[in-house]
């Protein structure tokens, strides 16, 4: 599941390395190179180490775990002629063709957020019936308040009653981030791991939750305290779902996009800075040429930059993570004021404070700080909250140290589109930044910030 360094040898220890080979459906350990490779069905990537000392024998297993999952941008996912929802997760074209040739109907269990079902339920049913699918749809109120192990167990019970073939019949989750998280955890628990598919229907889940491996539910009044690192078999991204979500939820998703822009991509920041209101107005739908120019690259870059950070560190073996920007204080803030703040709103308040920490640390200029805050306001995101007190910040950072190997591992912008991880930010800077943040932004709806640079030209945001 991660890199497993072998311990240094003890001079008195006898250590042997074995390969693991399969011969006629039976696995055997083999030492050194084998000449009779013709009789071997396959050789595992796993290794078995045997160490013998005076006190006994120790066996060490090093077994690489490889997950392959696809993130597919598509259109008209619920069009009866589009089989992506049913077959898009398969990795081999030969397998897809075989399924198409069979007369046996497919079987699918679908968990849908109840609000999504209200809007798309009839279209989903028509799609499944047009494709001769045996199905069960479970519509649930997947809100942050209901994100619990009890809801995950309810899903598992319904899946069990439906009698899925866990190898060939993936569970489908359709909804926002909460829905995708809960269903992912339920799937990871049922039969120790049942494949599942993510269909994000909010902007935040489109560019954040759907592309990673995390699943989870809230527990003991803490956000995502129970969970697993099990990626979906596939995530299917269809921007048309975003048309029906409220404007506030567009802003909510743009917060995660802004996070990646501040950490890694200056040109993406400039697009959000100059064209944020247009993205809000159009709900990122490519209805005209100007929106196509901004929308398609913006979502693409946000996803690619997220994948660059997540794919090499899927199980978070490395705790220095730029994607944690905005997530040091926001989990506690979000749970404290639940349900008044959406996830992206809490993240943005966290980022807003950390921008002041960066500026107070000499990592950002005053102009850069003002541009970032102005961009946040242009995206209609909150930049301050009365419940984000210095006491809550201190407690959150203490918890961060406790659960991050004794280091705070604080991602901070060091310019627009650049970031580094810091472990030694003095309390005095945190406190001064808080005082300045509170003074300047506690009435943020009236903040007089400089207008963004001339928006006449749209920068290219390709790498």
C-alpha positions as CSV (number, residue, x, y, z in Angstrom):
1,X,0.0,0.0,0.0
2,X,3.0,2.3,0.2
3,X,6.7,2.2,0.2
4,X,8.0,-0.4,2.6
5,X,11.6,0.2,3.5
6,X,13.4,-2.9,4.8
7,X,15.1,-2.6,8.1
8,X,18.9,-2.6,8.3
9,X,20.4,-6.0,8.6
10,X,21.5,-7.4,11.9
11,X,25.0,-9.0,11.6
12,X,23.7,-12.1,13.4
13,X,20.6,-12.2,11.3
14,X,20.2,-14.6,8.4
15,X,18.0,-13.0,5.8
16,X,16.6,-14.7,2.6
17,X,14.6,-13.1,-0.2
18,X,12.0,-15.2,-2.0
19,X,10.1,-14.6,-5.2
20,X,6.5,-15.9,-5.3
21,X,5.6,-17.9,-8.4
22,X,2.4,-19.7,-9.5
23,X,2.7,-23.2,-10.9
24,X,-0.6,-25.0,-11.9
25,X,-2.7,-22.7,-9.8
26,X,-0.6,-23.1,-6.7
27,X,1.8,-20.4,-5.3
28,X,5.3,-21.3,-4.2
29,X,8.2,-19.3,-2.9
30,X,11.4,-19.6,-4.9
31,X,14.9,-18.4,-3.9
32,X,17.1,-16.8,-6.5
33,X,16.8,-17.2,-10.2
34,X,14.9,-20.1,-11.5
35,X,15.8,-22.1,-14.6
36,X,12.5,-23.9,-15.1
37,X,10.5,-20.8,-16.2
38,X,8.6,-22.9,-18.7
39,X,6.6,-24.5,-15.8
40,X,5.8,-21.2,-14.1
41,X,2.4,-19.6,-14.8
42,X,3.4,-16.2,-13.5
43,X,5.7,-14.4,-11.1
44,X,4.2,-12.1,-8.5
45,X,5.5,-8.6,-7.9
46,X,5.3,-9.4,-4.2
47,X,8.4,-10.5,-2.3
48,X,8.7,-12.6,0.8
49,X,11.7,-12.0,3.1
50,X,12.6,-14.5,5.8
51,X,14.9,-13.5,8.7
52,X,16.2,-15.8,11.3
53,X,17.9,-14.9,14.5
54,X,18.6,-16.6,17.8
55,X,15.2,-15.7,19.1
56,X,13.1,-16.9,16.1
57,X,12.0,-16.2,12.6
58,X,10.4,-13.1,11.1
59,X,8.6,-13.0,7.7
60,X,8.3,-9.7,5.9
61,X,5.8,-9.3,3.1
62,X,6.3,-6.6,0.5
63,X,3.2,-6.6,-1.7
64,X,2.6,-3.7,-4.2
65,X,-1.0,-2.8,-4.5
66,X,-1.9,-1.2,-7.9
67,X,-5.3,0.4,-8.5
68,X,-6.4,1.4,-12.0
69,X,-9.3,3.8,-12.3
70,X,-10.5,6.1,-15.0
71,X,-11.9,9.6,-15.0
72,X,-13.9,10.1,-18.1
73,X,-15.3,13.4,-19.4
74,X,-18.5,12.7,-21.3
75,X,-21.7,14.3,-22.5
76,X,-25.3,13.3,-22.3
77,X,-24.5,10.6,-19.8
78,X,-28.2,9.6,-19.5
79,X,-28.8,9.5,-23.2
80,X,-30.1,5.9,-23.9
81,X,-27.5,5.6,-26.7
82,X,-24.6,6.4,-24.5
83,X,-23.4,3.2,-22.7
84,X,-20.7,5.0,-20.7
85,X,-22.6,4.7,-17.4
86,X,-22.9,0.9,-17.9
87,X,-19.7,-0.1,-19.6
88,X,-17.3,2.9,-19.4
89,X,-15.5,1.5,-16.3
90,X,-14.2,-1.6,-18.2
91,X,-10.5,-1.5,-19.0
92,X,-10.4,-3.8,-22.0
93,X,-12.3,-3.2,-25.2
94,X,-12.6,-7.0,-25.8
95,X,-14.5,-7.2,-22.5
96,X,-16.9,-4.4,-23.5
97,X,-17.6,-6.1,-26.9
98,X,-18.3,-9.4,-25.1
99,X,-20.8,-7.8,-22.8
100,X,-22.5,-6.1,-25.7
101,X,-22.9,-9.4,-27.5
102,X,-24.5,-11.1,-24.6
103,X,-28.3,-11.2,-24.3
104,X,-28.1,-11.3,-20.5
105,X,-29.4,-8.1,-19.0
106,X,-27.0,-6.0,-16.9
107,X,-27.7,-5.4,-13.2
108,X,-27.0,-2.2,-11.4
109,X,-27.5,-0.8,-7.9
110,X,-27.7,3.0,-7.9
111,X,-27.5,5.4,-4.9
112,X,-28.7,8.8,-5.8
113,X,-29.0,12.0,-3.7
114,X,-32.7,12.6,-3.3
115,X,-32.5,16.1,-4.7
116,X,-30.7,14.8,-7.8
117,X,-33.3,12.0,-8.1
118,X,-36.1,14.7,-8.0
119,X,-34.6,16.4,-11.0
120,X,-33.1,13.4,-12.9
121,X,-35.0,10.4,-11.6
122,X,-37.4,9.9,-14.5
123,X,-34.5,10.3,-17.0
124,X,-32.4,7.8,-15.1
125,X,-35.2,5.3,-15.0
126,X,-35.9,5.7,-18.8
127,X,-32.1,5.2,-19.4
128,X,-31.9,2.0,-17.4
129,X,-35.1,0.5,-19.0
130,X,-34.1,1.5,-22.5
131,X,-30.9,-0.5,-21.9
132,X,-32.7,-3.5,-20.4
133,X,-31.0,-3.1,-17.0
134,X,-32.2,-4.9,-13.8
135,X,-31.9,-2.1,-11.3
136,X,-32.5,-0.8,-7.8
137,X,-32.4,2.9,-7.1
138,X,-31.9,4.1,-3.6
139,X,-32.6,7.8,-3.2
140,X,-31.2,9.2,0.1
141,X,-30.8,12.7,1.8
142,X,-27.0,12.8,1.5
143,X,-26.3,16.0,3.4
144,X,-23.3,16.7,5.7
145,X,-25.6,16.3,8.7
146,X,-26.5,12.8,7.5
147,X,-23.0,11.7,6.6
148,X,-22.8,8.9,9.1
149,X,-21.9,5.2,9.4
150,X,-25.6,4.5,9.9
151,X,-26.3,5.7,6.3
152,X,-23.4,3.7,5.0
153,X,-24.8,0.6,6.7
154,X,-28.2,1.3,5.3
155,X,-26.7,1.3,1.8
156,X,-24.8,-1.9,2.5
157,X,-28.0,-3.6,3.7
158,X,-29.9,-2.6,0.6
159,X,-27.0,-3.8,-1.6
160,X,-26.9,-7.1,0.2
161,X,-30.7,-7.6,-0.4
162,X,-30.2,-6.8,-4.1
163,X,-27.6,-9.6,-4.4
164,X,-24.9,-8.0,-6.6
165,X,-22.1,-9.8,-8.3
166,X,-19.3,-7.9,-6.6
167,X,-16.8,-8.6,-9.4
168,X,-18.9,-7.5,-12.4
169,X,-21.7,-5.3,-11.2
170,X,-20.3,-2.0,-9.7
171,X,-22.4,0.2,-7.4
172,X,-23.2,3.6,-8.9
173,X,-23.2,6.8,-6.8
174,X,-24.8,9.9,-8.3
175,X,-24.7,13.1,-6.3
176,X,-22.4,15.6,-4.6
177,X,-19.3,15.0,-2.6
178,X,-21.2,13.7,0.5
179,X,-23.0,11.1,-1.6
180,X,-19.9,9.9,-3.3
181,X,-18.0,9.7,0.0
182,X,-20.7,7.6,1.7
183,X,-21.2,5.2,-1.2
184,X,-17.5,4.8,-1.6
185,X,-17.1,3.8,2.0
186,X,-20.1,1.4,1.8
187,X,-18.7,-0.2,-1.3
188,X,-15.2,-0.6,0.3
189,X,-16.8,-2.4,3.3
190,X,-19.2,-4.7,1.5
191,X,-17.4,-8.0,0.7
192,X,-14.2,-6.2,1.6
193,X,-14.2,-4.2,-1.6
194,X,-17.0,-3.9,-4.2
195,X,-16.3,-1.8,-7.3
196,X,-18.2,1.4,-7.5
197,X,-18.6,4.3,-9.9
198,X,-18.8,8.0,-9.2
199,X,-21.1,10.4,-11.1
200,X,-20.6,13.8,-9.6
201,X,-23.5,16.2,-10.0
202,X,-22.0,19.3,-8.2
203,X,-19.0,21.3,-9.3
204,X,-17.1,20.6,-6.1
205,X,-17.5,16.9,-6.5
206,X,-16.7,17.2,-10.2
207,X,-13.2,18.6,-9.7
208,X,-12.3,17.3,-6.3
209,X,-14.0,14.2,-4.8
210,X,-14.5,12.3,-8.1
211,X,-10.8,12.3,-9.0
212,X,-9.3,10.9,-5.7
213,X,-9.4,7.7,-3.6
214,X,-10.8,8.9,-0.3
215,X,-14.1,7.7,1.1
216,X,-15.5,8.5,4.5
217,X,-18.2,9.5,6.9
218,X,-18.3,11.9,9.9
219,X,-17.9,10.4,13.4
220,X,-17.6,11.7,16.9
221,X,-18.4,15.2,15.6
222,X,-15.3,15.1,13.4
223,X,-15.3,15.3,9.6
224,X,-14.5,12.1,7.7
225,X,-13.0,10.4,10.8
226,X,-14.1,7.0,9.5
227,X,-13.0,6.1,5.9
228,X,-10.8,4.2,3.5
229,X,-8.6,4.8,0.6
230,X,-10.4,2.9,-2.1
231,X,-10.7,4.6,-5.5
232,X,-13.7,4.0,-7.8
233,X,-13.5,1.8,-10.8
234,X,-14.3,5.0,-12.8
235,X,-15.7,8.5,-12.4
236,X,-17.9,9.9,-15.2
237,X,-17.9,13.7,-15.5
238,X,-20.8,15.4,-17.3
239,X,-20.9,19.1,-16.9
240,X,-24.5,19.3,-17.9
241,X,-25.5,18.2,-14.4
242,X,-24.0,21.5,-13.1
243,X,-26.8,23.4,-14.9
244,X,-29.4,22.5,-12.3
245,X,-27.4,23.3,-9.1
246,X,-27.9,26.7,-7.3
247,X,-25.4,29.5,-7.9
248,X,-24.1,29.2,-4.3
249,X,-23.0,25.6,-5.2
250,X,-21.1,26.9,-8.2
251,X,-19.2,29.2,-5.9
252,X,-18.6,26.3,-3.6
253,X,-16.9,24.3,-6.3
254,X,-14.9,27.2,-7.5
255,X,-13.3,27.4,-4.1
256,X,-11.5,24.0,-4.8
257,X,-10.6,25.2,-8.2
258,X,-9.1,28.3,-6.7
259,X,-7.1,26.2,-4.2
260,X,-5.3,24.4,-7.0
261,X,-4.8,27.7,-8.9
262,X,-3.1,29.3,-5.8
263,X,-1.0,26.2,-5.1
264,X,0.1,25.3,-8.7
265,X,-1.2,27.3,-11.6
266,X,-1.0,31.1,-11.9
267,X,-2.8,31.2,-15.3
268,X,-5.8,29.3,-13.8
269,X,-5.8,31.9,-11.0
270,X,-5.9,34.7,-13.6
271,X,-8.8,33.1,-15.4
272,X,-10.8,32.9,-12.1
273,X,-9.8,36.4,-11.3
274,X,-10.9,37.9,-14.6
275,X,-13.8,35.6,-15.5
276,X,-15.1,34.3,-12.2
277,X,-18.4,36.2,-12.5
278,X,-19.0,34.9,-16.0
279,X,-18.3,31.3,-14.9
280,X,-20.9,31.9,-12.1
281,X,-23.4,33.3,-14.5
282,X,-23.1,30.6,-17.1
283,X,-22.7,27.7,-14.5
284,X,-19.6,26.7,-16.6
285,X,-21.9,25.6,-19.5
286,X,-20.2,26.1,-22.9
287,X,-23.1,28.0,-24.4
288,X,-21.1,30.6,-26.2
289,X,-17.6,31.1,-27.5
290,X,-16.3,33.1,-24.5
291,X,-17.5,30.6,-22.1
292,X,-16.0,27.7,-24.0
293,X,-12.7,29.5,-23.9
294,X,-12.7,29.8,-20.1
295,X,-14.8,26.8,-19.0
296,X,-13.2,23.9,-20.7
297,X,-9.6,24.7,-19.9
298,X,-10.5,25.8,-16.3
299,X,-12.1,22.5,-15.4
300,X,-9.5,20.5,-17.3
301,X,-6.5,22.2,-15.5
302,X,-8.2,21.9,-12.1
303,X,-8.6,18.2,-12.6
304,X,-5.1,17.6,-14.0
305,X,-3.4,19.6,-11.2
306,X,-5.4,17.7,-8.6
307,X,-4.4,14.3,-10.2
308,X,-0.7,15.4,-10.3
309,X,-0.8,15.7,-6.6
310,X,-3.1,12.7,-5.8
311,X,-1.9,9.9,-8.1
312,X,1.7,9.5,-6.7
313,X,0.4,9.7,-3.1
314,X,-2.9,8.0,-3.2
315,X,-2.7,6.6,0.3
316,X,-1.0,9.8,1.7
317,X,2.2,8.0,2.6
318,X,3.8,11.5,2.2
319,X,2.0,13.8,4.6
320,X,3.4,16.9,2.8
321,X,0.4,17.6,0.6
322,X,-0.3,20.9,-1.3
323,X,-3.9,19.8,-1.6
324,X,-4.3,20.3,2.1
325,X,-4.3,24.0,1.6
326,X,-7.6,25.3,3.0
327,X,-8.0,22.1,5.0
328,X,-6.1,22.8,8.2
329,X,-8.9,24.8,9.9
330,X,-11.9,24.3,7.7
331,X,-12.9,20.8,8.9
332,X,-13.4,22.0,12.5
333,X,-15.1,25.2,11.3
334,X,-17.4,23.3,9.0
335,X,-18.5,20.9,11.8
336,X,-18.8,23.8,14.3
337,X,-21.3,25.7,12.3
338,X,-23.0,22.8,10.5
339,X,-25.0,23.2,8.3
340,X,-24.6,26.9,7.7
341,X,-21.3,26.6,5.6
342,X,-20.8,24.5,2.6
343,X,-17.5,22.6,2.3
344,X,-16.0,24.9,-0.3
345,X,-17.0,28.0,1.7
346,X,-15.3,26.7,4.8
347,X,-12.2,25.8,2.8
348,X,-12.2,29.4,1.3
349,X,-12.4,31.0,4.8
350,X,-9.4,28.8,5.8
351,X,-7.5,29.8,2.6
352,X,-8.4,33.5,3.2
353,X,-6.8,33.4,6.7
354,X,-3.7,31.5,5.4
355,X,-3.2,34.1,2.7
356,X,-2.8,36.6,5.5
357,X,-0.4,34.3,7.2
358,X,1.6,34.1,4.0
359,X,1.6,37.9,3.6
360,X,2.6,38.4,7.2
361,X,5.4,35.9,6.7
362,X,6.8,37.8,3.8
363,X,5.8,35.1,1.3
364,X,3.2,37.2,-0.5
365,X,3.2,40.9,-1.3
366,X,0.4,43.1,-0.2
367,X,-0.8,43.4,-3.8
368,X,-0.9,39.7,-4.3
369,X,-2.8,39.3,-1.1
370,X,-5.4,41.9,-2.2
371,X,-5.7,40.2,-5.6
372,X,-6.4,36.9,-4.0
373,X,-9.0,38.2,-1.6
374,X,-10.6,40.3,-4.4
375,X,-10.8,37.1,-6.6
376,X,-12.5,35.2,-3.7
377,X,-15.1,37.9,-3.4
378,X,-15.6,38.0,-7.1
379,X,-16.4,34.2,-6.9
380,X,-18.9,35.1,-4.2
381,X,-17.1,33.2,-1.6
382,X,-17.0,34.1,2.1
383,X,-13.6,35.3,3.3
384,X,-14.2,35.5,7.0
385,X,-16.5,33.9,9.6
386,X,-17.1,34.9,13.2
387,X,-16.8,31.3,14.4
388,X,-13.3,31.0,13.0
389,X,-11.7,32.3,16.2
390,X,-8.1,32.2,17.1
391,X,-9.0,29.6,19.7
392,X,-10.5,27.3,16.9
393,X,-7.4,27.9,14.7
394,X,-5.0,27.0,17.5
395,X,-6.9,23.8,18.3
396,X,-7.1,22.8,14.7
397,X,-3.3,23.3,14.2
398,X,-2.6,21.4,17.4
399,X,-4.7,18.5,16.0
400,X,-2.9,18.8,12.7
401,X,0.5,18.3,14.4
402,X,-0.9,15.4,16.4
403,X,-2.1,13.5,13.3
404,X,0.7,14.6,10.8
405,X,3.7,13.0,12.3
406,X,4.5,15.7,14.8
407,X,4.8,18.5,12.1
408,X,2.2,21.1,11.1
409,X,2.9,20.7,7.4
410,X,1.3,24.0,6.5
411,X,0.9,24.6,2.7
412,X,1.2,28.3,2.0
413,X,1.3,30.3,-1.2
414,X,4.7,31.9,-2.0
415,X,3.4,33.9,-4.9
416,X,0.5,33.4,-7.3
417,X,0.4,29.8,-8.4
418,X,3.3,28.7,-6.3
419,X,3.4,27.1,-2.8
420,X,5.6,25.4,-0.3
421,X,5.1,23.4,2.9
422,X,6.1,25.1,6.2
423,X,6.6,23.6,9.6
424,X,7.9,26.5,11.7
425,X,5.5,29.5,11.3
426,X,5.8,31.3,14.7
427,X,2.7,31.9,16.8
428,X,3.3,35.6,16.7
429,X,2.9,35.6,12.9
430,X,-0.3,33.5,13.2
431,X,-1.7,35.9,15.8
432,X,-0.7,39.0,13.8
433,X,-2.2,37.6,10.7
434,X,-5.4,36.8,12.5
435,X,-5.7,40.3,14.0
436,X,-5.2,41.8,10.6
437,X,-7.5,39.3,8.9
438,X,-10.2,40.1,11.4
439,X,-9.8,43.8,11.2
440,X,-9.8,44.0,7.4
441,X,-12.4,41.3,6.5
442,X,-14.8,40.9,9.4
443,X,-17.2,43.2,7.4
444,X,-16.0,41.7,4.1
445,X,-19.2,42.5,2.2
446,X,-18.1,46.1,2.4
447,X,-14.3,45.6,1.8
448,X,-12.9,48.1,-0.6
449,X,-10.4,46.1,-2.6
450,X,-8.7,47.0,-5.9
451,X,-10.4,45.8,-9.0
452,X,-8.8,42.9,-10.9
453,X,-6.5,43.6,-13.8
454,X,-7.9,44.5,-17.2
455,X,-10.1,41.5,-18.2
456,X,-9.9,42.3,-21.9
457,X,-7.8,39.4,-22.8
458,X,-8.0,35.8,-21.5
459,X,-4.7,34.1,-20.8
460,X,-3.9,30.7,-22.1
461,X,-3.9,28.2,-19.2
462,X,-2.2,25.3,-20.9
463,X,0.9,23.9,-19.3
